[in-house]
């Protein structure tokens, strides 16, 4: 790892000590992720499966996507994993989360390349297994870092931390991860939309971990718990941001490739995991509100209709980006820019509320 290499090189060359600076490692990982993803993704176009159209999206979207290389998430998520293990310092918990992120990608990629779709129930079951495994890993990893062995949440409007029972934590974490996987997957339907919203979420999370939770004085001033591994997680988050930028370079409208389930599912899992590590589950509202509304309301609509025969939102098409395109005539660029602007406004407002009104 570059981080540990700097420890030995600094005896030979003084400036090599900068390789042990988290700020420097973040910069190296971010730019390396972008450059590698931007250069290497096109090299795999002939190896990736190609989109066969989308059954439940509007006709224009399906036709525009049909035939394009899909599953590009398998490339940039793998690059993310390699950069994490060879460039940044990682803990055991981080190593498990990185591995599960790759496995989530793999389940999506196998579905992308399968001639027959795996089906909602099989993918949902796989998501559940991965989410439960990650919940146990995160709980015991955070418990180990706690001075008294108790995992706590810091919540909006409350200055004191709240102790969380193991069962409660695992249930909340499982729901968070499963929901984040599937809502992010549903948002991947307009060129650049999912990647842009995810990129905003990653930059927000990375900044929170590095500048707030990972900084002893700032966290104390804002009455939030200091997270000793904040900088480590921030480095990993900005690494993911780098490879997403590299992918987005080719996915901007009109896209040349699609991330597929391989990318969207892994990104959803990763964001959910980082939110739970932050100690504030409500942080997902600041990072991914539009993703949750865009994809999540559709899941709720289908769930209520399929299992309880309850009809809701009958006049609204989900994912919401399809509704805005078909019913309001928005172009793909309008969907992207307007959704992105709304998420920025929500992020700024939510972060102000979470950090100051306590």
C-alpha positions as CSV (number, residue, x, y, z in Angstrom):
1,X,0.0,0.0,0.0
2,X,1.2,3.5,-0.8
3,X,0.2,4.6,2.7
4,X,2.6,2.2,4.4
5,X,5.2,2.5,1.7
6,X,5.6,6.2,2.7
7,X,6.6,5.1,6.2
8,X,9.7,3.4,4.8
9,X,10.5,5.8,2.0
10,X,10.6,8.9,4.2
11,X,13.9,7.7,5.7
12,X,15.4,7.9,2.2
13,X,13.4,10.9,0.9
14,X,11.7,13.3,3.3
15,X,8.8,14.4,1.1
16,X,7.7,10.7,0.9
17,X,6.1,11.3,4.4
18,X,3.2,13.0,2.5
19,X,2.2,9.5,1.4
20,X,0.9,9.0,5.0
21,X,-1.3,12.1,4.7
22,X,-4.9,11.2,4.3
23,X,-5.4,14.4,2.2
24,X,-2.7,13.3,-0.2
25,X,-4.0,9.7,-0.3
26,X,-7.5,11.0,-1.1
27,X,-6.2,13.1,-3.9
28,X,-4.2,10.1,-5.3
29,X,-7.1,7.7,-5.1
30,X,-9.6,10.2,-6.5
31,X,-7.6,11.1,-9.6
32,X,-6.3,7.5,-10.1
33,X,-9.9,6.2,-10.0
34,X,-11.0,8.8,-12.5
35,X,-8.1,8.3,-14.9
36,X,-8.3,4.5,-14.8
37,X,-12.1,4.3,-15.2
38,X,-12.1,6.9,-18.0
39,X,-9.3,5.1,-19.9
40,X,-10.2,1.5,-19.3
41,X,-14.0,1.3,-19.5
42,X,-14.1,1.7,-23.3
43,X,-11.6,-1.1,-23.6
44,X,-14.2,-3.5,-22.3
45,X,-17.1,-2.5,-24.6
46,X,-16.7,-5.7,-26.7
47,X,-16.5,-7.9,-23.6
48,X,-19.6,-6.4,-21.8
49,X,-23.1,-7.6,-22.4
50,X,-25.3,-5.3,-24.5
51,X,-28.6,-3.8,-23.4
52,X,-31.7,-5.6,-24.8
53,X,-34.2,-2.8,-24.0
54,X,-36.2,-2.3,-20.9
55,X,-39.6,-3.8,-20.4
56,X,-41.0,-1.3,-17.9
57,X,-39.5,2.0,-19.1
58,X,-40.9,4.5,-21.7
59,X,-40.3,3.5,-25.3
60,X,-37.8,6.3,-26.0
61,X,-35.6,5.3,-23.1
62,X,-35.7,1.7,-24.1
63,X,-34.8,2.3,-27.7
64,X,-32.0,4.8,-26.8
65,X,-30.4,2.2,-24.5
66,X,-30.9,-0.8,-26.7
67,X,-27.6,-2.2,-28.0
68,X,-25.3,-0.2,-25.8
69,X,-22.7,-1.9,-23.7
70,X,-24.1,-2.5,-20.2
71,X,-22.6,-3.8,-17.0
72,X,-19.9,-1.2,-17.1
73,X,-20.3,-1.2,-13.3
74,X,-18.3,-4.4,-13.3
75,X,-15.3,-2.5,-14.6
76,X,-15.4,0.6,-12.3
77,X,-16.3,-1.3,-9.2
78,X,-13.4,-3.7,-9.8
79,X,-11.1,-0.7,-10.2
80,X,-12.5,0.7,-7.0
81,X,-11.6,-2.6,-5.2
82,X,-8.1,-2.7,-6.6
83,X,-7.3,0.9,-5.8
84,X,-8.6,0.4,-2.2
85,X,-6.4,-2.5,-1.5
86,X,-3.3,-1.2,-3.2
87,X,-3.5,2.6,-2.5
88,X,-5.4,3.3,0.7
89,X,-5.1,2.0,4.3
90,X,-8.1,-0.1,5.1
91,X,-9.4,-1.7,8.3
92,X,-10.8,-5.2,8.5
93,X,-14.4,-3.9,8.5
94,X,-13.6,-1.8,5.4
95,X,-12.1,-4.9,3.8
96,X,-15.3,-6.8,4.3
97,X,-17.5,-4.0,3.0
98,X,-15.3,-3.6,-0.1
99,X,-15.6,-7.3,-0.7
100,X,-19.4,-7.3,-0.2
101,X,-19.6,-4.3,-2.6
102,X,-17.9,-6.3,-5.2
103,X,-20.2,-9.3,-4.6
104,X,-23.2,-7.1,-4.9
105,X,-21.8,-5.9,-8.2
106,X,-21.2,-9.5,-9.3
107,X,-24.9,-10.5,-8.7
108,X,-25.9,-7.5,-10.8
109,X,-23.4,-8.3,-13.6
110,X,-24.5,-11.9,-13.8
111,X,-28.1,-10.7,-14.2
112,X,-27.0,-8.2,-16.8
113,X,-25.3,-10.9,-18.9
114,X,-28.0,-13.5,-18.4
115,X,-30.4,-14.0,-21.4
116,X,-33.2,-14.6,-19.0
117,X,-33.7,-12.2,-16.1
118,X,-33.1,-13.6,-12.7
119,X,-36.4,-12.2,-11.5
120,X,-37.3,-9.8,-8.7
121,X,-37.6,-12.4,-5.9
122,X,-34.2,-14.0,-6.5
123,X,-32.4,-10.6,-6.7
124,X,-34.3,-9.4,-3.6
125,X,-33.3,-12.6,-1.7
126,X,-29.6,-12.1,-2.7
127,X,-29.8,-8.4,-1.6
128,X,-31.2,-9.5,1.7
129,X,-28.5,-12.1,2.3
130,X,-25.8,-9.5,1.5
131,X,-27.5,-6.8,3.6
132,X,-27.8,-9.1,6.7
133,X,-24.1,-10.1,6.4
134,X,-23.0,-6.5,6.1
135,X,-25.2,-5.5,9.1
136,X,-23.5,-8.0,11.4
137,X,-20.0,-6.9,10.1
138,X,-20.8,-3.2,10.6
139,X,-22.2,-3.7,14.1
140,X,-19.3,-5.7,15.4
141,X,-16.8,-3.5,13.6
142,X,-18.3,-0.4,15.2
143,X,-18.6,-2.1,18.6
144,X,-14.9,-2.9,18.5
145,X,-14.1,0.8,17.9
146,X,-16.3,1.9,20.8
147,X,-14.5,2.6,24.0
148,X,-17.2,0.8,26.1
149,X,-18.3,-1.7,23.4
150,X,-21.7,0.1,22.9
151,X,-22.8,1.2,19.4
152,X,-24.6,4.5,19.4
153,X,-26.5,6.8,16.9
154,X,-26.3,10.5,16.8
155,X,-29.7,11.8,15.7
156,X,-31.3,15.0,14.4
157,X,-32.5,17.4,17.1
158,X,-30.8,15.5,19.9
159,X,-27.4,16.4,21.3
160,X,-26.9,13.2,23.3
161,X,-25.9,10.0,21.6
162,X,-28.4,7.1,21.7
163,X,-27.3,3.6,22.5
164,X,-28.6,1.0,20.0
165,X,-29.4,-2.6,20.9
166,X,-27.7,-5.1,18.6
167,X,-30.9,-6.5,17.2
168,X,-32.3,-3.0,16.5
169,X,-29.1,-2.0,14.7
170,X,-29.0,-5.1,12.5
171,X,-32.7,-4.6,11.6
172,X,-32.3,-0.9,10.7
173,X,-29.0,-1.6,8.9
174,X,-30.5,-4.4,6.8
175,X,-33.5,-2.3,5.8
176,X,-31.2,0.6,4.9
177,X,-28.9,-1.5,2.8
178,X,-31.7,-3.4,1.0
179,X,-33.6,-0.2,0.3
180,X,-30.6,1.7,-0.9
181,X,-29.6,-1.1,-3.3
182,X,-33.0,-1.3,-4.9
183,X,-33.8,2.4,-5.1
184,X,-30.5,3.2,-6.6
185,X,-31.1,0.4,-9.1
186,X,-34.5,1.9,-10.1
187,X,-33.0,5.3,-10.6
188,X,-30.7,4.1,-13.4
189,X,-32.8,4.9,-16.4
190,X,-31.7,8.3,-17.8
191,X,-28.2,8.9,-19.1
192,X,-26.1,10.3,-16.3
193,X,-28.9,10.6,-13.7
194,X,-28.0,7.8,-11.3
195,X,-24.2,8.4,-11.5
196,X,-24.7,12.1,-11.0
197,X,-26.9,11.7,-7.9
198,X,-24.6,9.0,-6.5
199,X,-21.6,11.2,-7.1
200,X,-23.3,14.0,-5.1
201,X,-24.0,11.5,-2.3
202,X,-20.4,10.3,-2.2
203,X,-18.9,13.8,-2.1
204,X,-21.3,14.7,0.7
205,X,-20.5,11.5,2.7
206,X,-16.8,11.9,2.1
207,X,-16.8,15.5,3.3
208,X,-18.8,14.5,6.4
209,X,-16.4,11.7,7.3
210,X,-13.2,13.7,6.6
211,X,-14.1,17.3,7.8
212,X,-16.6,16.6,10.5
213,X,-16.7,13.1,12.0
214,X,-13.0,12.5,11.5
215,X,-11.9,15.9,12.9
216,X,-11.8,15.9,16.7
217,X,-12.3,19.7,17.3
218,X,-15.0,20.2,14.6
219,X,-17.0,17.2,15.7
220,X,-16.9,18.4,19.3
221,X,-18.0,21.9,18.3
222,X,-20.9,20.5,16.3
223,X,-21.8,18.0,19.2
224,X,-21.4,15.0,17.0
225,X,-19.3,11.9,18.0
226,X,-15.7,11.9,16.8
227,X,-15.1,8.8,14.6
228,X,-11.5,7.8,14.8
229,X,-11.6,6.1,11.4
230,X,-13.4,9.0,9.7
231,X,-10.4,9.8,7.4
232,X,-10.0,6.1,6.4
233,X,-13.6,5.9,5.3
234,X,-13.4,9.3,3.6
235,X,-10.5,8.0,1.5
236,X,-12.5,5.0,0.5
237,X,-15.5,7.1,-0.4
238,X,-13.6,9.5,-2.5
239,X,-12.0,6.5,-4.3
240,X,-15.5,5.4,-5.3
241,X,-16.3,9.0,-6.3
242,X,-13.2,9.0,-8.6
243,X,-14.3,5.8,-10.5
244,X,-17.9,7.1,-10.8
245,X,-16.6,10.3,-12.4
246,X,-14.6,8.2,-14.9
247,X,-17.8,6.2,-15.7
248,X,-19.9,9.4,-15.9
249,X,-17.5,10.7,-18.5
250,X,-18.8,8.0,-20.9
251,X,-22.4,8.0,-19.5
252,X,-23.2,11.7,-20.0
253,X,-26.0,12.2,-22.5
254,X,-25.9,10.7,-25.1
255,X,-24.3,7.8,-23.3
256,X,-21.8,5.3,-24.8
257,X,-22.3,2.7,-22.1
258,X,-24.5,1.9,-19.1
259,X,-23.6,0.8,-15.6
260,X,-26.3,-1.8,-15.5
261,X,-27.4,-3.6,-12.3
262,X,-23.7,-4.3,-11.8
263,X,-23.0,-0.7,-11.0
264,X,-26.3,0.6,-9.6
265,X,-26.8,-2.2,-7.0
266,X,-23.2,-2.0,-5.8
267,X,-23.3,1.8,-5.5
268,X,-26.6,1.6,-3.6
269,X,-25.1,-0.9,-1.2
270,X,-21.9,1.2,-0.7
271,X,-23.9,4.4,0.1
272,X,-26.1,2.6,2.5
273,X,-23.1,1.0,4.3
274,X,-21.3,4.4,4.6
275,X,-24.5,6.0,6.0
276,X,-24.7,3.4,8.7
277,X,-21.0,3.8,9.6
278,X,-21.6,7.5,10.0
279,X,-23.8,6.7,13.0
280,X,-26.8,8.7,11.7
281,X,-29.2,6.7,9.5
282,X,-31.1,9.9,8.7
283,X,-28.1,11.1,6.8
284,X,-29.5,9.1,3.9
285,X,-32.1,11.9,3.5
286,X,-29.3,14.4,2.9
287,X,-27.5,12.2,0.5
288,X,-30.1,10.2,-1.4
289,X,-33.6,11.8,-1.1
290,X,-34.2,12.0,-4.8
291,X,-32.9,8.5,-5.3
292,X,-35.3,7.2,-2.6
293,X,-38.3,9.2,-4.0
294,X,-37.5,8.4,-7.6
295,X,-37.1,4.7,-7.1
296,X,-38.5,3.9,-3.7
297,X,-42.0,5.2,-4.3
298,X,-42.3,2.8,-7.2
299,X,-41.3,-0.1,-5.0
300,X,-43.9,0.9,-2.4
301,X,-46.6,1.2,-5.2
302,X,-45.8,-2.2,-6.6
303,X,-45.6,-3.8,-3.1
304,X,-49.0,-2.5,-2.0
305,X,-50.7,-3.4,-5.2
306,X,-49.1,-6.9,-5.4
307,X,-49.5,-8.1,-1.8
308,X,-52.5,-6.0,-0.5
309,X,-54.3,-5.0,-3.7
310,X,-54.1,-1.4,-2.6
311,X,-53.8,1.2,-5.4
312,X,-51.8,4.3,-4.7
313,X,-50.2,7.0,-7.0
314,X,-52.4,5.7,-9.9
315,X,-51.7,8.8,-12.0
316,X,-47.9,8.9,-11.4
317,X,-45.5,6.7,-13.3
318,X,-42.5,5.3,-11.5
319,X,-39.6,5.6,-11.6
320,X,-40.4,9.3,-11.3
321,X,-38.0,10.2,-14.1
322,X,-40.2,8.3,-16.5
323,X,-43.2,10.3,-15.3
324,X,-41.5,13.6,-15.9
325,X,-40.4,12.6,-19.3
326,X,-43.6,11.1,-20.6
327,X,-46.2,13.3,-18.8
328,X,-44.3,16.6,-18.6
329,X,-42.2,16.4,-21.7
330,X,-38.8,16.8,-19.9
331,X,-35.7,15.9,-21.9
332,X,-33.1,13.6,-20.4
333,X,-30.9,16.6,-19.8
334,X,-33.8,18.5,-18.0
335,X,-34.4,15.4,-15.8
336,X,-30.8,15.2,-14.9
337,X,-30.2,18.9,-14.2
338,X,-33.5,19.5,-12.3
339,X,-33.2,16.3,-10.2
340,X,-29.6,17.2,-9.4
341,X,-30.5,20.8,-8.4
342,X,-33.3,19.6,-6.1
343,X,-30.9,17.1,-4.4
344,X,-28.3,19.8,-3.9
345,X,-31.0,22.0,-2.2
346,X,-32.1,19.1,-0.1
347,X,-28.5,18.2,0.9
348,X,-27.7,21.7,2.0
349,X,-30.9,22.1,4.0
350,X,-30.7,18.7,5.6
351,X,-27.0,19.1,6.6
352,X,-27.8,22.4,8.2
353,X,-30.6,20.9,10.2
354,X,-28.7,17.8,11.2
355,X,-25.6,19.6,12.3
356,X,-26.9,22.9,13.9
357,X,-30.4,22.2,15.2
358,X,-29.4,19.8,18.0
